[in-house]
């Protein structure tokens, strides 16, 4: 549907639902043309760009810079490592969580520059989106970075970079390597002192952190008016229909990536991750055990992307189409899922680790099928709560907004 016809479509739906729109002295076509001007699609796109997307990237760049600065919390922590240090400092842990929060919020609008080249820039920031973390590759990079003055992290694969690699380097207190015995770089690693291993990992963490900062700055510059100014393309009237579809497609991150991958695979609801009943190692944050916190940020960002924050958003299109109850239903579902997370006292990894028997599996299936009832299988219940939301997204949302279901959202992994 082209842009003018799309506006007429929304106007017709709106006026069919609200008799106040009707002016009996004018023809139906005149009434539609007048009402078509009532919805400001360009204003909506500008609102998303200026008040959601760019601010999220600014927060991402700022938090990355805070962590990677030469006099920042990570550098201070690394400089203070001695044999008394047994875990990452609270200041560094908080800064990493702040960085992750900015990343998780920005992942609800994966479109434009961050999605180009098969999501190359996105995967440099958070490799969890693209591939399984290479623990051995990171272990090798730690040693290589300590030996070569010309070490270049940009030559390493994405699964040895980004915020997930940073988590491993900072939060894995075992300090043992994950390589086969024949790998020369790590052959004597486990015989080194804990202080030396922690120090070398911290040194590489600084390199990884700086690399994240460079990627975040590149992403922000891609949108900046004084940079590559993708914002101009985003709000260009000629591109509005395509970009509106891209915005709506981005919301399906909640379905495919949050529900099916972040929750479904670790709990075994989706059996794509491993051959066991559940796959606890597939959680997004196995070392910091912050996976539920990440999902909470995803949900908060989804709600903002649905409503457009304080400005025009999809909720206004839905209201314009005369089905405002859909807005209420979806936002209530978001709130219910967030409350469920807030009431959990055990991490997602620990919950997935506890799903080991066929009885556990059956209890999980019952929890996701009856999300309105409390359950000891809280993560499975959370899956069911989010599925209520994504079911509306797949059917009533795409109908009300008049967009196509994205290809990646068409598979039924529930």
C-alpha positions as YAML, in Angstrom:
chain: A
units: angstrom
residues:
- id: 1
  name: UNK
  ca: [0.00, 0.00, 0.00]
- id: 2
  name: UNK
  ca: [1.53, 3.35, -0.98]
- id: 3
  name: UNK
  ca: [1.83, 6.17, 1.53]
- id: 4
  name: UNK
  ca: [-1.24, 8.26, 0.52]
- id: 5
  name: UNK
  ca: [-3.43, 5.17, 0.40]
- id: 6
  name: UNK
  ca: [-2.12, 4.09, 3.80]
- id: 7
  name: UNK
  ca: [-3.21, 7.43, 5.26]
- id: 8
  name: UNK
  ca: [-6.65, 7.06, 3.68]
- id: 9
  name: UNK
  ca: [-6.89, 3.56, 5.12]
- id: 10
  name: UNK
  ca: [-6.22, 4.77, 8.65]
- id: 11
  name: UNK
  ca: [-8.62, 7.67, 8.22]
- id: 12
  name: UNK
  ca: [-11.37, 5.40, 7.00]
- id: 13
  name: UNK
  ca: [-10.94, 3.08, 9.96]
- id: 14
  name: UNK
  ca: [-10.86, 5.95, 12.40]
- id: 15
  name: UNK
  ca: [-13.99, 7.61, 11.04]
- id: 16
  name: UNK
  ca: [-15.83, 4.33, 10.82]
- id: 17
  name: UNK
  ca: [-15.37, 4.03, 14.57]
- id: 18
  name: UNK
  ca: [-16.09, 7.61, 15.60]
- id: 19
  name: UNK
  ca: [-19.21, 9.26, 14.16]
- id: 20
  name: UNK
  ca: [-17.85, 12.71, 15.06]
- id: 21
  name: UNK
  ca: [-15.60, 12.43, 12.01]
- id: 22
  name: UNK
  ca: [-18.55, 12.39, 9.64]
- id: 23
  name: UNK
  ca: [-19.61, 15.57, 7.86]
- id: 24
  name: UNK
  ca: [-22.83, 14.72, 6.00]
- id: 25
  name: UNK
  ca: [-22.51, 17.79, 3.83]
- id: 26
  name: UNK
  ca: [-19.43, 16.38, 2.11]
- id: 27
  name: UNK
  ca: [-18.90, 13.32, -0.07]
- id: 28
  name: UNK
  ca: [-17.28, 10.20, 1.46]
- id: 29
  name: UNK
  ca: [-14.11, 10.82, -0.58]
- id: 30
  name: UNK
  ca: [-13.91, 14.42, 0.66]
- id: 31
  name: UNK
  ca: [-14.36, 13.20, 4.22]
- id: 32
  name: UNK
  ca: [-11.52, 10.67, 3.80]
- id: 33
  name: UNK
  ca: [-9.16, 13.20, 2.22]
- id: 34
  name: UNK
  ca: [-9.76, 15.63, 5.08]
- id: 35
  name: UNK
  ca: [-9.23, 12.99, 7.74]
- id: 36
  name: UNK
  ca: [-6.09, 11.72, 5.99]
- id: 37
  name: UNK
  ca: [-4.37, 14.90, 7.02]
- id: 38
  name: UNK
  ca: [-5.12, 14.26, 10.69]
- id: 39
  name: UNK
  ca: [-2.35, 11.71, 11.22]
- id: 40
  name: UNK
  ca: [1.19, 13.06, 11.02]
- id: 41
  name: UNK
  ca: [3.34, 10.17, 9.84]
- id: 42
  name: UNK
  ca: [6.36, 12.41, 9.30]
- id: 43
  name: UNK
  ca: [5.98, 13.79, 12.81]
- id: 44
  name: UNK
  ca: [5.82, 10.23, 14.12]
- id: 45
  name: UNK
  ca: [9.05, 9.26, 12.35]
- id: 46
  name: UNK
  ca: [10.79, 12.40, 13.62]
- id: 47
  name: UNK
  ca: [9.61, 11.59, 17.15]
- id: 48
  name: UNK
  ca: [11.09, 8.10, 17.01]
- id: 49
  name: UNK
  ca: [14.37, 9.41, 15.60]
- id: 50
  name: UNK
  ca: [14.80, 12.42, 17.89]
- id: 51
  name: UNK
  ca: [13.25, 11.21, 21.14]
- id: 52
  name: UNK
  ca: [13.90, 7.46, 21.20]
- id: 53
  name: UNK
  ca: [16.44, 6.10, 18.73]
- id: 54
  name: UNK
  ca: [19.13, 8.79, 18.83]
- id: 55
  name: UNK
  ca: [18.86, 9.27, 22.63]
- id: 56
  name: UNK
  ca: [19.26, 5.51, 23.08]
- id: 57
  name: UNK
  ca: [22.39, 5.57, 20.95]
- id: 58
  name: UNK
  ca: [23.65, 8.58, 22.88]
- id: 59
  name: UNK
  ca: [23.18, 6.64, 26.12]
- id: 60
  name: UNK
  ca: [24.95, 3.65, 24.58]
- id: 61
  name: UNK
  ca: [27.90, 5.74, 23.46]
- id: 62
  name: UNK
  ca: [28.08, 7.57, 26.79]
- id: 63
  name: UNK
  ca: [28.01, 4.39, 28.89]
- id: 64
  name: UNK
  ca: [30.63, 2.76, 26.66]
- id: 65
  name: UNK
  ca: [32.86, 5.82, 27.00]
- id: 66
  name: UNK
  ca: [32.39, 5.82, 30.77]
- id: 67
  name: UNK
  ca: [33.60, 2.23, 30.97]
- id: 68
  name: UNK
  ca: [36.49, 2.55, 28.52]
- id: 69
  name: UNK
  ca: [37.92, 5.95, 29.47]
- id: 70
  name: UNK
  ca: [41.63, 5.99, 30.30]
- id: 71
  name: UNK
  ca: [40.79, 7.27, 33.77]
- id: 72
  name: UNK
  ca: [37.46, 5.39, 34.00]
- id: 73
  name: UNK
  ca: [36.25, 2.73, 36.39]
- id: 74
  name: UNK
  ca: [37.65, -0.19, 34.38]
- id: 75
  name: UNK
  ca: [41.13, 1.33, 34.06]
- id: 76
  name: UNK
  ca: [41.12, 2.13, 37.79]
- id: 77
  name: UNK
  ca: [40.10, -1.44, 38.64]
- id: 78
  name: UNK
  ca: [42.71, -2.99, 36.37]
- id: 79
  name: UNK
  ca: [45.46, -0.81, 37.84]
- id: 80
  name: UNK
  ca: [44.55, -1.91, 41.36]
- id: 81
  name: UNK
  ca: [44.57, -5.68, 40.78]
- id: 82
  name: UNK
  ca: [46.74, -7.60, 43.22]
- id: 83
  name: UNK
  ca: [46.57, -10.99, 44.93]
- id: 84
  name: UNK
  ca: [43.77, -9.76, 47.20]
- id: 85
  name: UNK
  ca: [41.35, -9.13, 44.31]
- id: 86
  name: UNK
  ca: [39.03, -12.10, 43.85]
- id: 87
  name: UNK
  ca: [36.18, -10.63, 41.80]
- id: 88
  name: UNK
  ca: [35.26, -7.65, 39.67]
- id: 89
  name: UNK
  ca: [34.70, -4.39, 41.56]
- id: 90
  name: UNK
  ca: [31.20, -3.15, 42.26]
- id: 91
  name: UNK
  ca: [31.92, 0.02, 40.26]
- id: 92
  name: UNK
  ca: [32.92, -1.95, 37.15]
- id: 93
  name: UNK
  ca: [29.97, -4.34, 37.54]
- id: 94
  name: UNK
  ca: [27.57, -1.40, 37.75]
- id: 95
  name: UNK
  ca: [29.16, 0.28, 34.71]
- id: 96
  name: UNK
  ca: [28.86, -2.97, 32.72]
- id: 97
  name: UNK
  ca: [25.19, -3.27, 33.71]
- id: 98
  name: UNK
  ca: [24.62, 0.34, 32.65]
- id: 99
  name: UNK
  ca: [26.20, -0.42, 29.28]
- id: 100
  name: UNK
  ca: [24.08, -3.53, 28.90]
- id: 101
  name: UNK
  ca: [20.92, -1.58, 29.75]
- id: 102
  name: UNK
  ca: [21.67, 0.88, 26.94]
- id: 103
  name: UNK
  ca: [22.34, -1.98, 24.54]
- id: 104
  name: UNK
  ca: [19.16, -3.85, 25.47]
- id: 105
  name: UNK
  ca: [17.02, -0.75, 25.01]
- id: 106
  name: UNK
  ca: [18.54, -0.03, 21.60]
- id: 107
  name: UNK
  ca: [17.96, -3.59, 20.41]
- id: 108
  name: UNK
  ca: [14.24, -2.88, 20.08]
- id: 109
  name: UNK
  ca: [14.98, -0.65, 17.07]
- id: 110
  name: UNK
  ca: [17.37, -2.72, 14.97]
- id: 111
  name: UNK
  ca: [17.04, -0.88, 11.67]
- id: 112
  name: UNK
  ca: [19.08, 1.37, 9.44]
- id: 113
  name: UNK
  ca: [22.87, 1.47, 9.93]
- id: 114
  name: UNK
  ca: [22.97, -1.05, 12.78]
- id: 115
  name: UNK
  ca: [21.31, -3.70, 10.60]
- id: 116
  name: UNK
  ca: [23.46, -3.19, 7.50]
- id: 117
  name: UNK
  ca: [25.99, -5.81, 6.39]
- id: 118
  name: UNK
  ca: [24.04, -8.60, 8.10]
- id: 119
  name: UNK
  ca: [24.07, -6.69, 11.36]
- id: 120
  name: UNK
  ca: [27.83, -6.37, 11.44]
- id: 121
  name: UNK
  ca: [27.87, -3.26, 13.64]
- id: 122
  name: UNK
  ca: [25.24, -4.72, 15.97]
- id: 123
  name: UNK
  ca: [27.21, -7.94, 16.39]
- id: 124
  name: UNK
  ca: [30.41, -6.05, 17.17]
- id: 125
  name: UNK
  ca: [28.60, -4.46, 20.10]
- id: 126
  name: UNK
  ca: [26.75, -7.58, 21.26]
- id: 127
  name: UNK
  ca: [27.77, -10.84, 19.66]
- id: 128
  name: UNK
  ca: [24.91, -12.71, 21.38]
- id: 129
  name: UNK
  ca: [22.76, -11.50, 18.50]
- id: 130
  name: UNK
  ca: [24.85, -13.25, 15.89]
- id: 131
  name: UNK
  ca: [26.87, -16.18, 17.18]
- id: 132
  name: UNK
  ca: [27.87, -18.24, 20.19]
- id: 133
  name: UNK
  ca: [30.63, -16.71, 22.28]
- id: 134
  name: UNK
  ca: [34.06, -18.21, 21.52]
- id: 135
  name: UNK
  ca: [35.57, -18.66, 24.96]
- id: 136
  name: UNK
  ca: [38.70, -20.28, 23.59]
- id: 137
  name: UNK
  ca: [39.09, -17.50, 21.03]
- id: 138
  name: UNK
  ca: [38.86, -14.91, 23.80]
- id: 139
  name: UNK
  ca: [41.39, -16.84, 25.91]
- id: 140
  name: UNK
  ca: [43.79, -16.84, 22.97]
- id: 141
  name: UNK
  ca: [43.21, -13.13, 22.34]
- id: 142
  name: UNK
  ca: [44.01, -12.37, 26.00]
- id: 143
  name: UNK
  ca: [47.44, -13.94, 25.61]
- id: 144
  name: UNK
  ca: [48.10, -12.54, 22.14]
- id: 145
  name: UNK
  ca: [47.18, -9.03, 23.27]
- id: 146
  name: UNK
  ca: [49.75, -9.29, 26.06]
- id: 147
  name: UNK
  ca: [52.50, -10.39, 23.66]
- id: 148
  name: UNK
  ca: [52.05, -8.19, 20.59]
- id: 149
  name: UNK
  ca: [52.31, -4.41, 20.65]
- id: 150
  name: UNK
  ca: [50.43, -4.25, 17.34]
- id: 151
  name: UNK
  ca: [47.51, -6.44, 18.47]
- id: 152
  name: UNK
  ca: [44.40, -5.43, 16.52]
- id: 153
  name: UNK
  ca: [41.04, -6.45, 17.96]
- id: 154
  name: UNK
  ca: [39.26, -5.53, 14.73]
- id: 155
  name: UNK
  ca: [40.88, -8.61, 13.19]
- id: 156
  name: UNK
  ca: [39.24, -10.88, 15.76]
- id: 157
  name: UNK
  ca: [35.83, -12.41, 15.04]
- id: 158
  name: UNK
  ca: [32.75, -10.80, 16.57]
- id: 159
  name: UNK
  ca: [32.30, -13.64, 19.05]
- id: 160
  name: UNK
  ca: [35.58, -12.57, 20.69]
- id: 161
  name: UNK
  ca: [34.43, -8.96, 21.03]
- id: 162
  name: UNK
  ca: [31.50, -6.99, 22.38]
- id: 163
  name: UNK
  ca: [29.66, -6.83, 25.65]
- id: 164
  name: UNK
  ca: [29.31, -10.61, 26.04]
- id: 165
  name: UNK
  ca: [33.07, -11.09, 25.72]
- id: 166
  name: UNK
  ca: [33.48, -8.30, 28.25]
- id: 167
  name: UNK
  ca: [31.16, -10.14, 30.64]
- id: 168
  name: UNK
  ca: [33.27, -13.29, 30.44]
- id: 169
  name: UNK
  ca: [36.51, -11.40, 31.02]
- id: 170
  name: UNK
  ca: [35.16, -9.56, 34.06]
- id: 171
  name: UNK
  ca: [32.73, -11.98, 35.72]
- id: 172
  name: UNK
  ca: [34.22, -15.46, 35.18]
- id: 173
  name: UNK
  ca: [35.97, -16.05, 38.48]
- id: 174
  name: UNK
  ca: [37.24, -19.51, 37.63]
- id: 175
  name: UNK
  ca: [40.03, -17.94, 35.51]
- id: 176
  name: UNK
  ca: [40.65, -21.27, 33.75]
- id: 177
  name: UNK
  ca: [40.94, -21.33, 29.97]
- id: 178
  name: UNK
  ca: [38.50, -23.11, 27.64]
- id: 179
  name: UNK
  ca: [40.86, -24.31, 24.90]
- id: 180
  name: UNK
  ca: [42.00, -27.78, 23.84]
- id: 181
  name: UNK
  ca: [45.40, -28.78, 25.16]
- id: 182
  name: UNK
  ca: [47.06, -28.39, 21.76]
- id: 183
  name: UNK
  ca: [46.41, -24.61, 21.61]
- id: 184
  name: UNK
  ca: [49.86, -23.05, 22.25]
- id: 185
  name: UNK
  ca: [48.69, -19.67, 23.54]
- id: 186
  name: UNK
  ca: [46.91, -21.20, 26.54]
- id: 187
  name: UNK
  ca: [49.19, -24.17, 27.18]
- id: 188
  name: UNK
  ca: [50.58, -22.75, 30.45]
- id: 189
  name: UNK
  ca: [47.64, -20.49, 31.31]
- id: 190
  name: UNK
  ca: [46.23, -22.49, 34.21]
- id: 191
  name: UNK
  ca: [49.66, -22.66, 35.86]
- id: 192
  name: UNK
  ca: [49.93, -18.88, 36.08]
- id: 193
  name: UNK
  ca: [48.95, -17.11, 39.28]
- id: 194
  name: UNK
  ca: [45.37, -15.95, 39.75]
- id: 195
  name: UNK
  ca: [46.61, -12.38, 39.95]
- id: 196
  name: UNK
  ca: [48.40, -12.59, 36.60]
- id: 197
  name: UNK
  ca: [45.46, -14.24, 34.86]
- id: 198
  name: UNK
  ca: [43.03, -11.67, 36.26]
- id: 199
  name: UNK
  ca: [45.36, -8.86, 35.21]
- id: 200
  name: UNK
  ca: [45.77, -10.12, 31.64]
- id: 201
  name: UNK
  ca: [42.03, -10.61, 31.28]
- id: 202
  name: UNK
  ca: [41.44, -7.12, 32.62]
- id: 203
  name: UNK
  ca: [43.93, -5.69, 30.14]
- id: 204
  name: UNK
  ca: [42.09, -7.34, 27.26]
- id: 205
  name: UNK
  ca: [38.78, -6.17, 28.76]
- id: 206
  name: UNK
  ca: [40.03, -2.61, 28.33]
- id: 207
  name: UNK
  ca: [40.73, -3.31, 24.67]
- id: 208
  name: UNK
  ca: [37.28, -4.85, 24.23]
- id: 209
  name: UNK
  ca: [35.66, -1.94, 26.05]
- id: 210
  name: UNK
  ca: [37.41, 0.60, 23.83]
- id: 211
  name: UNK
  ca: [36.29, -1.37, 20.77]
- id: 212
  name: UNK
  ca: [32.67, -1.25, 21.96]
- id: 213
  name: UNK
  ca: [33.07, 2.48, 22.47]
- id: 214
  name: UNK
  ca: [34.34, 2.90, 18.91]
- id: 215
  name: UNK
  ca: [31.40, 0.91, 17.53]
- id: 216
  name: UNK
  ca: [28.90, 2.86, 19.63]
- id: 217
  name: UNK
  ca: [30.40, 6.17, 18.47]
- id: 218
  name: UNK
  ca: [30.23, 4.97, 14.86]
- id: 219
  name: UNK
  ca: [26.56, 4.10, 15.27]
- id: 220
  name: UNK
  ca: [25.73, 7.45, 16.84]
- id: 221
  name: UNK
  ca: [27.63, 9.26, 14.11]
- id: 222
  name: UNK
  ca: [25.64, 7.39, 11.47]
- id: 223
  name: UNK
  ca: [22.44, 9.02, 12.77]
- id: 224
  name: UNK
  ca: [23.86, 12.42, 13.76]
- id: 225
  name: UNK
  ca: [22.80, 15.49, 11.79]
- id: 226
  name: UNK
  ca: [26.43, 16.60, 11.68]
- id: 227
  name: UNK
  ca: [27.53, 13.08, 10.75]
- id: 228
  name: UNK
  ca: [26.23, 10.70, 8.11]
- id: 229
  name: UNK
  ca: [22.73, 11.92, 8.96]
- id: 230
  name: UNK
  ca: [20.74, 8.73, 8.49]
- id: 231
  name: UNK
  ca: [18.04, 10.65, 10.35]
- id: 232
  name: UNK
  ca: [17.39, 12.63, 7.16]
- id: 233
  name: UNK
  ca: [16.70, 9.41, 5.23]
- id: 234
  name: UNK
  ca: [14.57, 8.11, 8.08]
- id: 235
  name: UNK
  ca: [12.16, 11.06, 8.03]
- id: 236
  name: UNK
  ca: [12.23, 11.61, 4.26]
- id: 237
  name: UNK
  ca: [8.60, 11.56, 3.02]
- id: 238
  name: UNK
  ca: [9.63, 9.29, 0.16]
- id: 239
  name: UNK
  ca: [10.88, 6.68, 2.66]
- id: 240
  name: UNK
  ca: [8.15, 6.87, 5.28]
- id: 241
  name: UNK
  ca: [6.30, 3.74, 4.23]
- id: 242
  name: UNK
  ca: [9.45, 1.62, 4.16]
- id: 243
  name: UNK
  ca: [10.69, 3.05, 7.45]
- id: 244
  name: UNK
  ca: [7.32, 2.57, 9.12]
- id: 245
  name: UNK
  ca: [7.53, -1.08, 8.14]
- id: 246
  name: UNK
  ca: [11.12, -1.25, 9.43]
- id: 247
  name: UNK
  ca: [9.98, 0.20, 12.76]
- id: 248
  name: UNK
  ca: [7.16, -2.30, 13.09]
- id: 249
  name: UNK
  ca: [9.44, -5.17, 12.04]
- id: 250
  name: UNK
  ca: [11.90, -4.14, 14.75]
- id: 251
  name: UNK
  ca: [9.27, -4.78, 17.42]
- id: 252
  name: UNK
  ca: [9.42, -8.47, 16.57]
- id: 253
  name: UNK
  ca: [12.76, -8.66, 18.35]
- id: 254
  name: UNK
  ca: [10.54, -9.30, 21.38]
- id: 255
  name: UNK
  ca: [9.05, -12.36, 19.72]
- id: 256
  name: UNK
  ca: [11.99, -13.97, 17.94]
- id: 257
  name: UNK
  ca: [14.93, -12.92, 20.09]
- id: 258
  name: UNK
  ca: [13.53, -12.28, 23.57]
- id: 259
  name: UNK
  ca: [10.78, -14.89, 23.84]
- id: 260
  name: UNK
  ca: [12.05, -17.65, 21.59]
- id: 261
  name: UNK
  ca: [15.82, -17.29, 22.04]
- id: 262
  name: UNK
  ca: [16.53, -15.61, 25.37]
- id: 263
  name: UNK
  ca: [13.79, -17.53, 27.21]
- id: 264
  name: UNK
  ca: [12.70, -20.40, 24.98]
- id: 265
  name: UNK
  ca: [16.08, -22.04, 24.36]
- id: 266
  name: UNK
  ca: [17.48, -21.91, 27.93]
- id: 267
  name: UNK
  ca: [14.25, -23.33, 29.39]
- id: 268
  name: UNK
  ca: [13.96, -26.00, 26.69]
- id: 269
  name: UNK
  ca: [10.64, -24.68, 25.40]
- id: 270
  name: UNK
  ca: [12.41, -24.31, 22.07]
- id: 271
  name: UNK
  ca: [14.67, -27.31, 21.52]
- id: 272
  name: UNK
  ca: [17.11, -25.60, 19.15]
- id: 273
  name: UNK
  ca: [19.94, -24.98, 21.61]
- id: 274
  name: UNK
  ca: [21.09, -28.42, 22.78]
- id: 275
  name: UNK
  ca: [20.01, -32.02, 23.16]
- id: 276
  name: UNK
  ca: [19.22, -31.74, 26.88]
- id: 277
  name: UNK
  ca: [15.79, -30.99, 28.36]
- id: 278
  name: UNK
  ca: [16.91, -27.40, 29.02]
- id: 279
  name: UNK
  ca: [19.95, -25.41, 27.88]
- id: 280
  name: UNK
  ca: [21.05, -23.19, 30.75]
- id: 281
  name: UNK
  ca: [24.33, -22.29, 29.03]
- id: 282
  name: UNK
  ca: [22.32, -20.56, 26.27]
- id: 283
  name: UNK
  ca: [21.25, -17.70, 28.54]
- id: 284
  name: UNK
  ca: [22.44, -14.29, 27.45]
- id: 285
  name: UNK
  ca: [24.44, -13.56, 30.60]
- id: 286
  name: UNK
  ca: [25.74, -16.86, 32.05]
- id: 287
  name: UNK
  ca: [28.56, -15.26, 34.06]
- id: 288
  name: UNK
  ca: [26.90, -12.13, 35.47]
- id: 289
  name: UNK
  ca: [23.51, -13.94, 35.57]
- id: 290
  name: UNK
  ca: [21.80, -10.73, 34.49]
- id: 291
  name: UNK
  ca: [19.61, -12.26, 31.77]
- id: 292
  name: UNK
  ca: [16.30, -11.37, 33.41]
- id: 293
  name: UNK
  ca: [17.46, -7.78, 33.87]
- id: 294
  name: UNK
  ca: [18.19, -7.64, 30.12]
- id: 295
  name: UNK
  ca: [14.72, -8.97, 29.27]
- id: 296
  name: UNK
  ca: [13.20, -6.35, 31.56]
- id: 297
  name: UNK
  ca: [14.99, -3.60, 29.63]
- id: 298
  name: UNK
  ca: [13.78, -5.17, 26.37]
- id: 299
  name: UNK
  ca: [10.20, -5.02, 27.63]
- id: 300
  name: UNK
  ca: [10.52, -1.42, 28.78]
- id: 301
  name: UNK
  ca: [11.93, -0.45, 25.42]
- id: 302
  name: UNK
  ca: [9.17, -2.34, 23.61]
- id: 303
  name: UNK
  ca: [6.57, -0.30, 25.49]
- id: 304
  name: UNK
  ca: [8.32, 2.92, 24.52]
- id: 305
  name: UNK
  ca: [8.56, 1.83, 20.90]
- id: 306
  name: UNK
  ca: [4.86, 0.94, 20.92]
- id: 307
  name: UNK
  ca: [3.76, 4.28, 22.33]
- id: 308
  name: UNK
  ca: [6.39, 6.59, 20.89]
- id: 309
  name: UNK
  ca: [7.11, 7.80, 24.41]
- id: 310
  name: UNK
  ca: [5.60, 11.25, 24.88]
- id: 311
  name: UNK
  ca: [5.09, 11.76, 21.13]
- id: 312
  name: UNK
  ca: [3.31, 10.13, 18.21]
- id: 313
  name: UNK
  ca: [3.70, 6.37, 18.05]
- id: 314
  name: UNK
  ca: [2.13, 3.12, 16.94]
- id: 315
  name: UNK
  ca: [-0.42, 3.45, 19.71]
- id: 316
  name: UNK
  ca: [-1.76, 6.56, 17.99]
- id: 317
  name: UNK
  ca: [-2.09, 4.68, 14.70]
- id: 318
  name: UNK
  ca: [-3.93, 1.92, 16.56]
- id: 319
  name: UNK
  ca: [-6.15, 4.47, 18.26]
- id: 320
  name: UNK
  ca: [-6.67, 6.15, 14.89]
- id: 321
  name: UNK
  ca: [-7.81, 2.75, 13.56]
- id: 322
  name: UNK
  ca: [-10.43, 2.58, 16.31]
- id: 323
  name: UNK
  ca: [-9.00, -0.34, 18.31]
- id: 324
  name: UNK
  ca: [-7.54, 1.42, 21.35]
- id: 325
  name: UNK
  ca: [-8.31, -1.62, 23.48]
- id: 326
  name: UNK
  ca: [-5.36, -3.28, 21.73]
- id: 327
  name: UNK
  ca: [-3.06, -0.64, 23.20]
- id: 328
  name: UNK
  ca: [-4.40, -1.29, 26.69]
- id: 329
  name: UNK
  ca: [-4.08, -5.04, 26.27]
- id: 330
  name: UNK
  ca: [-0.49, -4.91, 25.04]
- id: 331
  name: UNK
  ca: [0.71, -2.43, 27.65]
- id: 332
  name: UNK
  ca: [-0.97, -4.49, 30.39]
- id: 333
  name: UNK
  ca: [0.85, -7.56, 29.07]
- id: 334
  name: UNK
  ca: [4.16, -5.67, 29.27]
- id: 335
  name: UNK
  ca: [3.42, -4.67, 32.87]
- id: 336
  name: UNK
  ca: [2.47, -8.24, 33.80]
- id: 337
  name: UNK
  ca: [5.74, -9.59, 32.38]
- id: 338
  name: UNK
  ca: [7.81, -6.96, 34.19]
- id: 339
  name: UNK
  ca: [6.05, -7.69, 37.49]
- id: 340
  name: UNK
  ca: [6.78, -11.39, 36.98]
- id: 341
  name: UNK
  ca: [10.48, -10.62, 36.50]
- id: 342
  name: UNK
  ca: [10.56, -8.35, 39.55]
- id: 343
  name: UNK
  ca: [9.09, -11.15, 41.66]
- id: 344
  name: UNK
  ca: [11.76, -13.67, 40.66]
- id: 345
  name: UNK
  ca: [14.45, -14.33, 43.26]
- id: 346
  name: UNK
  ca: [16.43, -16.84, 41.19]
- id: 347
  name: UNK
  ca: [18.36, -16.06, 38.01]
- id: 348
  name: UNK
  ca: [17.27, -17.42, 34.62]
- id: 349
  name: UNK
  ca: [20.37, -19.61, 34.47]
- id: 350
  name: UNK
  ca: [19.62, -21.15, 37.85]
- id: 351
  name: UNK
  ca: [16.01, -21.77, 36.83]
- id: 352
  name: UNK
  ca: [17.09, -23.41, 33.58]
- id: 353
  name: UNK
  ca: [19.67, -25.52, 35.43]
- id: 354
  name: UNK
  ca: [16.84, -26.88, 37.58]
- id: 355
  name: UNK
  ca: [14.82, -28.19, 34.60]
- id: 356
  name: UNK
  ca: [16.35, -31.66, 34.40]
- id: 357
  name: UNK
  ca: [13.55, -34.26, 34.50]
- id: 358
  name: UNK
  ca: [10.48, -35.00, 32.43]
- id: 359
  name: UNK
  ca: [8.39, -33.84, 35.41]
- id: 360
  name: UNK
  ca: [10.21, -30.48, 35.34]
- id: 361
  name: UNK
  ca: [9.59, -30.27, 31.62]
- id: 362
  name: UNK
  ca: [5.88, -30.95, 32.09]
- id: 363
  name: UNK
  ca: [5.67, -28.33, 34.85]
- id: 364
  name: UNK
  ca: [7.34, -25.82, 32.55]
- id: 365
  name: UNK
  ca: [4.84, -26.57, 29.78]
- id: 366
  name: UNK
  ca: [1.97, -26.12, 32.22]
- id: 367
  name: UNK
  ca: [3.36, -22.80, 33.45]
- id: 368
  name: UNK
  ca: [3.68, -21.33, 29.97]
- id: 369
  name: UNK
  ca: [0.19, -22.56, 29.04]
- id: 370
  name: UNK
  ca: [-1.31, -20.92, 32.15]
- id: 371
  name: UNK
  ca: [0.67, -17.73, 32.66]
- id: 372
  name: UNK
  ca: [-2.09, -16.11, 34.69]
- id: 373
  name: UNK
  ca: [-1.43, -18.51, 37.55]
- id: 374
  name: UNK
  ca: [1.62, -18.46, 39.85]
- id: 375
  name: UNK
  ca: [4.13, -21.22, 39.21]
- id: 376
  name: UNK
  ca: [7.43, -22.47, 40.57]
- id: 377
  name: UNK
  ca: [8.55, -22.53, 36.92]
- id: 378
  name: UNK
  ca: [8.65, -18.74, 36.83]
- id: 379
  name: UNK
  ca: [10.76, -18.40, 33.68]
- id: 380
  name: UNK
  ca: [8.37, -20.66, 31.76]
- id: 381
  name: UNK
  ca: [5.46, -18.60, 33.04]
- id: 382
  name: UNK
  ca: [7.27, -15.47, 31.84]
- id: 383
  name: UNK
  ca: [7.51, -17.07, 28.39]
- id: 384
  name: UNK
  ca: [3.72, -17.49, 28.46]
- id: 385
  name: UNK
  ca: [3.16, -13.89, 29.54]
- id: 386
  name: UNK
  ca: [5.35, -12.55, 26.75]
- id: 387
  name: UNK
  ca: [3.66, -14.91, 24.28]
- id: 388
  name: UNK
  ca: [0.33, -13.24, 25.08]
- id: 389
  name: UNK
  ca: [1.93, -9.99, 24.02]
- id: 390
  name: UNK
  ca: [3.57, -11.33, 20.88]
- id: 391
  name: UNK
  ca: [0.37, -13.12, 19.82]
- id: 392
  name: UNK
  ca: [-1.29, -9.69, 19.74]
- id: 393
  name: UNK
  ca: [1.74, -8.33, 17.92]
- id: 394
  name: UNK
  ca: [1.50, -10.98, 15.21]
- id: 395
  name: UNK
  ca: [-2.23, -10.66, 14.58]
- id: 396
  name: UNK
  ca: [-4.08, -7.59, 15.83]
- id: 397
  name: UNK
  ca: [-1.11, -5.20, 15.74]
- id: 398
  name: UNK
  ca: [-0.16, -5.90, 12.12]
- id: 399
  name: UNK
  ca: [-3.84, -5.62, 11.15]
- id: 400
  name: UNK
  ca: [-4.37, -2.32, 12.95]
- id: 401
  name: UNK
  ca: [-1.14, -0.76, 11.69]
- id: 402
  name: UNK
  ca: [-1.66, -2.31, 8.24]
- id: 403
  name: UNK
  ca: [1.83, -3.75, 7.85]
- id: 404
  name: UNK
  ca: [3.02, -7.17, 6.78]
- id: 405
  name: UNK
  ca: [4.20, -9.72, 9.31]
- id: 406
  name: UNK
  ca: [8.00, -9.76, 8.98]
- id: 407
  name: UNK
  ca: [9.46, -12.94, 7.54]
- id: 408
  name: UNK
  ca: [11.41, -13.70, 10.70]
- id: 409
  name: UNK
  ca: [8.23, -13.41, 12.76]
- id: 410
  name: UNK
  ca: [6.26, -15.92, 10.69]
- id: 411
  name: UNK
  ca: [7.85, -19.08, 12.08]
- id: 412
  name: UNK
  ca: [5.91, -20.58, 14.96]
- id: 413
  name: UNK
  ca: [8.43, -21.62, 17.59]
- id: 414
  name: UNK
  ca: [5.96, -21.64, 20.45]
...
